[in-house]
Amino acid sequence: MQIDQDTVVTLAYSVTDSDGNLIDAGERPLIYLHGGYGGIFEKIEEELLGQAAGFQKDIRLQPEEAFGEYDAELVMIEPRDLFPEEIEVGMQFERAAEDDDEEDMLYTITDIAEGKVVVDGNHPLAGIALVFSCTVNSVRAATPEEITHGHVHGEGEGGHLH
């Protein structure tokens, strides 16, 4: 079977940056519903369309095709007293959107010093070109329920790369 709209694709994969540094070893297969459901980056879907089990490819993703460009406006310095005592660099928290049109934002604490906390709303991989190396392990038709829900169901539900 070939990868097409409304097929469930299982990939063995790894992700490196453009210098070859390992970012994700892909310890578990990635299973996604093909066809614009947001389970994987659009460029990867485009590269895999029409392929079958056994297909292998290294797909180069520019930042805008992956986690976006780095946006300096998403870095903020906040007073330390706005945060609980037990915070540490690397912790993440969600800030609710201010209006209905925005999504909630995930922020990472990047520095704590002199009564201030630096928080960054950029994805940790924003601004980084990636190489997504993959092998198609299997392709099957999606169930009507999976198509309705827009994601894979059942045994071995995969992660989402988006």
C-alpha positions as CSV (number, residue, x, y, z in Angstrom):
1,M,0.0,0.0,0.0
2,Q,1.2,3.5,-0.8
3,I,1.1,6.5,1.5
4,D,-1.9,8.6,0.6
5,Q,-4.7,10.7,2.2
6,D,-6.2,8.9,5.2
7,T,-3.5,6.2,5.6
8,V,-1.8,5.4,8.9
9,V,2.0,5.5,8.5
10,T,4.5,4.0,10.9
11,L,8.1,5.4,10.7
12,A,11.4,4.5,12.2
13,Y,13.1,7.8,12.5
14,S,15.8,10.0,14.1
15,V,16.3,13.7,14.1
16,T,19.6,15.6,14.0
17,D,20.5,19.2,13.6
18,S,22.3,20.3,10.5
19,D,25.7,19.6,12.1
20,G,24.7,16.0,12.8
21,N,24.1,16.4,16.5
22,L,21.4,13.9,17.7
23,I,18.2,15.6,18.9
24,D,15.8,12.7,18.9
25,A,16.9,9.0,18.6
26,G,13.4,7.9,17.8
27,E,13.4,5.1,20.3
28,R,9.7,4.4,19.6
29,P,8.2,4.4,16.1
30,L,6.3,7.5,15.0
31,I,2.8,6.6,13.9
32,Y,0.6,9.3,12.3
33,L,-2.5,9.8,10.2
34,H,-1.4,11.1,6.8
35,G,-3.3,13.9,5.0
36,G,-2.9,17.2,6.8
37,Y,-4.1,16.3,10.3
38,G,-1.1,17.9,12.0
39,G,0.5,14.8,13.3
40,I,3.8,15.5,11.4
41,F,5.3,18.4,9.6
42,E,3.8,19.3,6.2
43,K,7.1,18.9,4.4
44,I,7.6,15.4,5.7
45,E,4.1,14.5,4.5
46,E,4.9,15.9,1.0
47,E,8.1,13.9,0.8
48,L,6.4,10.6,1.9
49,L,3.3,10.9,-0.3
50,G,3.1,8.0,-2.7
51,Q,5.8,5.9,-1.0
52,A,5.5,2.4,0.5
53,A,7.0,0.3,3.3
54,G,10.8,0.2,3.0
55,F,11.2,3.7,1.7
56,Q,14.1,5.6,3.3
57,K,14.9,9.3,3.1
58,D,16.7,12.1,4.9
59,I,14.4,15.1,4.9
60,R,16.0,18.5,5.5
61,L,13.7,20.9,7.3
62,Q,14.4,24.6,7.5
63,P,13.3,26.3,10.7
64,E,10.1,27.7,9.1
65,E,9.2,24.1,8.0
66,A,9.7,22.7,11.5
67,F,9.5,24.6,14.8
68,G,9.6,28.1,13.4
69,E,12.1,31.0,13.5
70,Y,13.4,32.2,16.8
71,D,11.3,35.2,18.0
72,A,13.1,37.5,20.5
73,E,9.8,39.0,21.4
74,L,8.8,35.8,23.1
75,V,11.6,36.2,25.7
76,M,10.5,38.1,28.8
77,I,12.0,39.1,32.1
78,E,9.6,38.8,35.0
79,P,10.0,39.6,38.7
80,R,11.0,36.6,40.8
81,D,8.2,37.0,43.2
82,L,5.6,36.1,40.5
83,F,6.9,32.5,40.7
84,P,6.7,29.8,43.3
85,E,9.9,29.2,45.5
86,E,10.8,25.9,43.9
87,I,11.4,27.0,40.3
88,E,14.5,26.0,38.4
89,V,16.1,26.7,35.0
90,G,14.5,24.4,32.5
91,M,11.1,24.2,34.1
92,Q,8.2,24.8,31.8
93,F,4.8,26.4,32.4
94,E,1.7,27.2,30.4
95,R,0.4,30.8,30.2
96,A,-3.3,31.0,29.2
97,A,-4.1,33.0,26.0
98,E,-5.4,36.5,26.5
99,D,-8.1,36.2,23.9
100,D,-9.9,33.4,22.1
101,D,-7.9,33.7,18.9
102,E,-4.6,32.8,20.5
103,E,-3.3,29.5,21.7
104,D,-2.0,28.9,25.2
105,M,1.8,29.4,25.2
106,L,4.4,27.1,26.8
107,Y,7.3,29.0,28.4
108,T,10.6,27.7,29.6
109,I,12.6,29.3,32.4
110,T,16.0,30.0,30.9
111,D,17.6,32.0,33.7
112,I,17.1,33.1,37.4
113,A,19.2,35.9,38.7
114,E,19.1,39.1,40.8
115,G,15.4,38.8,41.6
116,K,14.4,38.3,38.0
117,V,13.3,35.3,35.9
118,V,13.9,35.0,32.2
119,V,11.1,33.0,30.4
120,D,11.2,32.0,26.7
121,G,8.1,31.2,24.7
122,N,10.0,29.8,21.8
123,H,10.0,26.1,21.1
124,P,13.5,24.8,22.2
125,L,14.2,23.9,18.6
126,A,13.0,27.2,17.1
127,G,15.5,28.6,14.6
128,I,17.2,25.3,14.1
129,A,17.4,23.5,10.7
130,L,16.7,19.8,11.2
131,V,17.4,16.5,9.4
132,F,14.5,14.0,9.8
133,S,15.9,10.6,8.8
134,C,13.1,8.0,8.3
135,T,12.2,4.6,7.1
136,V,8.6,3.7,6.3
137,N,7.9,0.6,8.4
138,S,4.2,0.1,7.4
139,V,1.2,1.8,5.7
140,R,-2.4,0.9,6.3
141,A,-5.8,2.4,5.6
142,A,-7.1,4.5,8.5
143,T,-10.3,3.5,10.2
144,P,-13.4,5.7,9.8
145,E,-13.0,6.6,13.5
146,E,-9.4,7.7,13.1
147,I,-10.3,9.9,10.1
148,T,-13.2,11.4,12.1
149,H,-10.9,12.1,15.1
150,G,-8.0,13.2,13.0
151,H,-5.4,10.9,14.7
152,V,-4.3,7.3,15.1
153,H,-6.1,5.0,17.6
154,G,-5.3,1.7,19.1
155,E,-2.2,-0.3,19.9
156,G,1.1,1.5,19.7
157,E,-0.4,5.0,19.3
158,G,2.5,7.1,18.2
159,G,3.7,10.5,19.2
160,H,3.1,13.6,17.3
161,L,5.9,15.5,15.6
162,H,4.6,19.1,15.3
